[in-house]
Amino acid sequence: MTAVETTPEPAAIEAGGAIMERLFMAMLGSLELATVHLGSQLGLYAALAQPRSAGELASATGIDERYAEEWLEQQAIGGLVEVAEPGDRRTRRYVTSRGQRMALAEPDSPVYAASMALLLGGVGAVLPRLPQTYRDGTGISFGEYGDDVRLGQGLFNRIAFLGQLVPEWLPAMPDVAALLARDGAAAVDLGCGVGWSSIALAQAHPALTVLGVDSDDASVMEARLHAADAGLEDRVRFEVVDAAADLGEDSFDVAFYFEALHDMAHPVEALASTGRALRPGGRVVVMDERAEEEFAPDGSEIERLLAASSVLHCLPVGRSQGDSTATGALFRPATMRRYAEQAGYAAVEVAPIEHDVFRFYVLRP
Ligand SMILES: C[S@@+](CC[C@H](N)C(=O)[O-])C[C@H]1O[C@@H](n2cnc3c(N)ncnc32)[C@H](O)[C@@H]1O
């Protein structure tokens, strides 16, 4: 028998309407983020450092003038660029303010945000594959999410690695800081991505050698280019290696997992292998998502971000190898403690670092 829907109560209409309003705002945000993706890929924000009409922007960046008109009007309507000189859509001139360029065109600025558009683009690229992946219970590797996710992830954490890791985070982990400062110190960076964390560590410690490993070939290739640009090829090496592989014994003073453990198919095996590779007195640092201690409905914005990232990216990545632990991005402290215990560690401490998105665990073998 099918249930007969009665006339909806006013409360149900109100609740449905609230969801409709919320999704409308989400649609607006997603569409505007996609226009940022387009603008930053084409170099339009940087080109608007000086006032330009649509025709001038088109000539300067090699795009079609009619498309330039449309994009410029939309950006000004959305408050992402400014009108420098009034006119009609052909004659009007537009410009980016310093703040707009910092957020949209300057990867070194502390408020660079265009990487978020790349991350959205990467999810868009695999959206058609996700329904079948959900039916099969299989996964999609980090590399299969394509250039946008690799570049977006790299740019998203780069600012913090180059600006906060050494001056702010390491002092809150004094054992780790002391190990890194020793003569002949060696560190391993597991799931290093495009390498900015390894580079930041080496730049600050002249006697430190760093091995960055990642299972994604394209990330490792890019990391090598970044190390060469920084003049660090002699002390920072990148290899395509699974974190759960044998890393030898007595090789490293500190091992780091920067936002990578929850993406790994076999996190306990990886931690166990890392533990064997540590020198006496060594430490493992896991920087991972600051998920709440326990599940609760109607979560905070960060919890919602982590949950949605997990559904669309992190869990499929984690399940891209057979027999996966299937962790996901809602990486709770209890999960960290369980993995560390299973991998044979004696203690897990949370470092006193205030951060909206990340929690820092220090593991002692
Ligand atoms: C979210 S990204 C973080 C990258 C970088 N650490 C950062 O913070 O920007 C996760 C990284 O883990 C890598 N990864 C996933 N599974 C891995 C595994 N089993 N072994 C090594 N790397 C892995 C991915 O290729 C990806 O580069």
The ligand as an ORCA input file, in Angstrom:
! r2SCAN-3c Opt
* xyz 0 1
  C      44.636     16.290      1.215
  S      46.131     15.957      0.389
  C      47.332     16.752      1.445
  C      48.579     17.086      0.705
  C      49.575     17.916      1.527
  N      50.090     17.201      2.661
  C      48.916     19.196      1.991
  O      48.639     19.348      3.167
  O      48.632     20.043      1.134
  C      46.392     14.238      0.774
  C      47.618     13.669      0.082
  O      47.799     12.327      0.513
  C      48.242     11.574     -0.590
  N      47.968     10.158     -0.309
  C      46.768      9.540     -0.231
  N      46.947      8.241      0.043
  C      48.280      8.044      0.145
  C      49.091      6.906      0.440
  N      48.532      5.732      0.682
  N      50.431      7.069      0.469
  C      50.995      8.275      0.226
  N      50.294      9.370     -0.061
  C      48.940      9.270     -0.085
  C      47.453     12.153     -1.745
  O      48.027     11.808     -2.999
  C      47.511     13.629     -1.431
  O      48.627     14.250     -2.006
*
